Amino acid sequence: LDIGEKDGVNPGEKIFLKIKGNENKIISEMSRIKGAKNLQKKEDGKLVSLSLECESGDIREEIFKTAVANNWVIYEMRTQDMSLEDVFLKLTTTEKEE
């Protein structure tokens, strides 16, 4: 039964998270996950809201394992494809190789 869900996360897609735990520790540990880049924190009251860009594929399992190892509660984890604006910015801001 296909309900529009996909099985994995492709490079360039973003993962949005809402996690309950120590903000500094969450940011530190999430930035160490292999394949994650461009970590951005968003203000969201008592929960830590983050977005991560997937550099090399699906990193959701590593995010989950990191949360469990640190006794954090994940309230939300969702993916979002790159928007046309994101694609344009990525293409136009990439440094030229010399």
Salt bridges, closest charged atoms under 4 A:
GLU13 OE2 - LYS6 NZ 2.23
GLU23 OE2 - LYS41 NZ 3.59
GLU29 OE2 - LYS25 NZ 3.50
GLU29 OE2 - ARG32 NH1 2.95
GLU43 OE2 - LYS41 NZ 2.67
ASP44 OD2 - LYS18 NZ 3.45
GLU53 OE2 - LYS37 NZ 3.76
GLU53 OE2 - LYS90 NZ 3.56
ASP58 OD2 - ARG60 NH2 2.61
GLU61 OE2 - LYS65 NZ 3.14
GLU76 OE1 - LYS18 NZ 3.86
GLU76 OE2 - ARG78 NE 2.66
ASP81 OD1 - LYS6 NZ 2.91
